[in-house]
Amino acid sequence: MTADTIQTDSLEIHNGDLAIAAYYARPNHSAPVPGVVVIQEIFGVNAHIRDVTERFAQAGYAAIAPAIYQRLAPGFEAGYTPEDITIGREYKHQTQADELLGDIQAALDFLKAQPGVKPGGYGCIGFCFGGHVAYLAATLADIAATASFYGAGITTLTPGGGSPTVTRTAAIKGTLHAFFGEEDASIPPEQVEQIAAALQQHGIPHAVHRYPRAGHGFFCDRRADYHPEAAADAWQRVLQLFSSCL
C-alpha cells in the first residue's frame, strides 16, 4: 500500500480558557478518515511524537498530539538525556487526571469539528507516561480503541492522587491493547499481570502484548532501548486494532 502524502500543522486547541499547543497531521486528500489522538512521553511533543503523528497520517488517519504539559511548561520539548528525564518526571508528577482527561477531550472535540474526519469512535495511543494517560483516556465515551505503550504506574497510582488508574478499568468503553517490554525495569511483570487480569475481569475487549528482550521505550528509535523488531510488530498490531475499530 502506498503511503498517503500528508499535511501538517502546529496549532492550538482549547479546553475552556486554556489554549493547548498541538501537532496535527492528516492525509492530503478530501476523503473522510478516522481520527487518532497521540499522547506524548514525558519529553513533550518532540520529534519522536511528531514522527508518530505523521506516520498515522501516512497510514490514512487524522492524528493530533496535544501538549499535555501545557499548564506547567508551554512549549516544553526534550530529548532523552538523564537531565531531560529528571525534568520530564518533575512535570509528570504535577499533572492531574481530570485535567489530562479534559485536555484529551479537547483534542477529540477538535477532531470532531474537522470536516475531513469521520464521525464516530476515535483512536488513542500513548507512550511512556502517555501510555498511562491513554489508559485513563480509554474511559472517555469517544474512544473506541486504545493502544497503551509501557505506561508505568497504572496499577499503583493515578496522576494527582487517588485510587490507581487500573481501578477505572470497568469504565473503559472500547477495545484496549497494551504493549510492554519484558525487560522494562519500571514495570514489573506482576503489574502487567494485574492489568491483564483487570481487563479480563471487567470484560474489556483487549490484548496484552509482551516483547522478550525489549525494555522501556522500545518503540522509540531515538532511545537506547529501541527494539526494531518489537517496534515493527507493535506498529502493525496498532494499525490492525485501529483498522478494525475505527
C-alpha positions in Angstrom: 0.0 0.0 0.0 1.3 3.4 -0.9 1.6 5.9 1.9 -0.5 9.0 1.7 1.0 12.4 1.2 0.2 14.5 4.2 -0.3 17.9 5.6 1.0 19.0 9.0 0.2 22.0 11.2 1.3 23.3 14.6 -1.9 24.8 16.1 -3.9 25.4 19.3 -6.9 23.6 20.7 -8.9 24.8 23.6 -10.0 23.3 26.9 -12.1 26.1 28.3 -9.7 29.1 28.7 -6.6 27.0 28.3 -5.0 27.1 24.8 -3.1 23.9 24.2 -0.4 23.6 21.7 -0.8 20.6 19.4 0.7 19.0 16.3 -1.8 17.8 13.7 -1.2 15.7 10.6 -3.7 14.3 8.1 -3.7 12.8 4.6 -3.6 15.3 1.7 -6.9 14.4 0.3 -10.6 15.2 0.9 -11.9 11.7 1.7 -13.0 11.4 5.3 -10.6 9.5 7.5 -10.6 8.2 11.1 -9.2 10.3 13.9 -6.5 9.4 16.4 -5.1 11.2 19.5 -1.3 10.7 20.1 -0.2 11.2 23.7 3.4 12.2 24.4 6.1 10.6 26.6 7.4 12.7 29.5 9.6 14.5 26.9 6.8 16.7 25.3 5.6 16.8 21.7 9.1 16.2 20.5 10.5 14.9 17.2 9.5 11.3 18.0 5.9 12.2 18.8 5.6 14.4 15.7 7.0 11.5 13.7 4.4 9.0 15.1 1.7 11.6 14.3 2.9 11.8 10.7 3.1 8.1 10.4 -0.6 7.8 11.2 -1.4 10.5 8.6 0.6 8.5 6.0 -1.4 5.4 7.0 -4.7 7.2 6.4 -5.6 8.8 9.7 -6.1 12.4 11.0 -3.8 12.4 14.1 -3.3 15.1 16.7 -0.8 15.2 19.5 -1.7 17.7 22.3 0.9 19.1 24.7 -0.2 17.6 28.0 2.3 19.7 29.9 0.8 22.9 28.7 -0.2 24.2 32.1 3.2 23.5 33.5 5.7 24.2 30.7 4.3 25.7 27.5 6.5 24.7 24.6 8.4 22.1 26.5 10.3 19.6 24.3 13.2 17.5 25.4 15.5 14.7 24.3 16.4 11.6 26.3 19.4 12.6 28.5 19.3 11.9 32.3 18.7 15.6 32.7 15.8 15.5 30.3 14.3 12.5 32.2 14.6 14.4 35.5 12.7 17.4 34.3 10.1 15.4 32.4 9.3 13.4 35.5 9.0 16.6 37.6 6.3 17.8 35.2 4.6 14.4 35.2 4.3 14.4 39.0 2.5 17.7 38.8 -0.3 16.6 36.4 -3.9 15.9 37.5 -6.0 13.1 36.0 -9.1 15.3 35.5 -7.1 18.0 33.7 -5.4 15.4 31.5 -8.8 13.9 30.6 -10.1 17.4 29.8 -7.2 18.1 27.5 -7.6 14.8 25.7 -11.3 15.5 25.3 -10.4 18.9 23.8 -8.3 17.1 21.2 -11.2 14.8 20.4 -13.5 17.8 20.1 -11.1 19.3 17.6 -11.1 16.1 15.5 -14.9 16.1 15.6 -15.0 19.6 14.2 -12.9 18.7 11.2 -14.9 18.0 8.0 -12.3 15.6 6.8 -12.5 13.4 9.9 -15.1 10.5 10.1 -17.6 10.8 12.9 -17.9 8.0 15.4 -15.3 6.3 17.5 -11.7 7.6 17.7 -8.4 6.0 18.5 -5.9 6.9 21.2 -2.3 5.9 21.5 0.2 6.9 24.2 3.8 6.1 25.1 5.6 6.1 28.5 3.6 8.4 30.8 1.4 8.9 27.7 0.7 5.1 27.9 -0.7 5.6 31.4 -2.7 8.7 30.2 -4.0 6.6 27.3 -5.3 4.0 29.7 -7.2 6.9 31.5 -8.4 8.3 28.2 -9.9 4.9 27.3 -12.7 5.7 29.7 -13.8 8.6 27.5 -17.0 7.9 25.6 -15.5 8.9 22.2 -12.6 6.5 22.4 -13.3 3.2 20.5 -9.7 1.8 20.5 -6.7 2.5 22.7 -3.0 1.5 22.3 -1.2 1.9 25.6 2.6 1.5 25.4 4.6 0.8 28.5 2.5 3.0 30.8 4.2 2.8 34.2 2.2 3.2 37.4 -1.2 2.1 36.1 -1.6 -0.3 39.0 0.0 1.9 41.7 -1.2 5.5 41.2 -3.2 8.0 39.2 -1.9 11.4 38.3 -2.7 13.9 41.1 -3.5 11.2 43.6 -6.4 8.9 44.4 -7.0 5.2 43.6 -4.7 3.7 41.0 -5.8 4.1 37.3 -6.3 0.3 37.0 -9.4 0.8 39.3 -11.0 2.7 36.4 -10.8 -0.3 34.1 -14.6 -1.1 34.3 -15.3 2.4 32.7 -13.3 1.6 29.5 -15.7 2.0 26.6 -13.9 0.3 23.7 -11.0 -2.1 22.9 -7.6 -1.7 24.6 -4.3 -3.2 23.6 -1.3 -2.8 26.0 2.3 -3.2 24.9 5.2 -4.0 27.3 8.8 -5.0 27.0 9.7 -7.9 29.3 13.0 -6.2 30.2 11.3 -3.0 31.3 12.6 -2.3 34.8 10.0 0.3 35.5 7.0 -2.1 35.0 7.4 -5.4 36.9 5.8 -8.5 35.3 3.3 -8.7 38.2 1.9 -5.3 37.3 1.4 -6.3 33.7 -0.5 -9.4 35.0 -2.6 -7.1 37.2 -3.6 -5.0 34.2 -4.4 -8.1 32.1 -6.5 -9.5 35.0 -8.4 -6.3 35.4 -9.2 -6.1 31.7 -10.3 -9.8 31.8 -12.4 -9.3 34.9 -14.4 -6.4 33.5 -14.9 -7.9 30.1 -13.0 -5.3 28.2 -12.0 -6.4 24.7 -8.3 -6.4 24.9 -4.9 -7.9 24.2 -1.7 -7.6 26.2 1.5 -7.8 24.0 4.7 -8.7 25.8 8.1 -8.5 23.9 11.0 -10.5 25.1 14.4 -8.7 25.3 12.6 -5.3 24.9 12.9 -2.6 27.5 11.1 0.6 28.4 10.7 2.9 25.3 11.3 0.1 22.8 9.1 1.8 20.2 11.1 5.0 20.1 14.0 4.9 17.6 15.7 7.8 19.5 16.0 5.9 22.8 18.7 3.5 23.9 16.1 0.8 24.4 14.8 0.9 20.9 14.0 -2.6 19.7 13.4 -2.6 15.9 11.6 -5.9 15.7 9.3 -5.3 18.6 8.6 -1.8 17.3 7.7 -3.0 13.9 5.4 -5.8 15.2 3.7 -3.4 17.6 3.1 -0.8 14.9 1.4 -3.4 12.7 -0.8 -4.5 15.7 -1.8 -0.9 16.3 -2.8 -0.4 12.7 -4.8 -3.7 12.8 -6.5 -2.5 16.0 -7.5 0.9 14.6 -8.5 -0.6 11.3 -10.9 -3.0 12.9 -12.4 -0.5 15.4 -12.5 2.9 13.8 
